[in-house]
């Protein structure tokens, strides 16, 4: 079954909410769902609130860009243990037949 890979490219609140609603809806259908919070979007990951929590509970993978973590001065071990860490190359390498959306 085709999955959905979403790149969250900015910390803009409206775009973040759209990405999370899209991810939660797709995950609710039982489909593979992955979000990559790229560079500038990494600090916004904790602003997702209930929608982000829903994504995690529904089985979506939330991946934070390692470079974005360093730029924001964040430590991976201080964040939600359910977050994964990686980068654009690995995210795209795992794309396969999944659809890609950039928000």
Protein Blocks (a to p, Z undefined) as FASTA:
>chain_A
ZZdddddfbfcfklmmmmmmmmmmmmmnopacddddehklmmmmmmnmmmlmmmmmnopa
cdddfklmmmnopafklmcfkbccddfklmmmmnmmaccddZZ
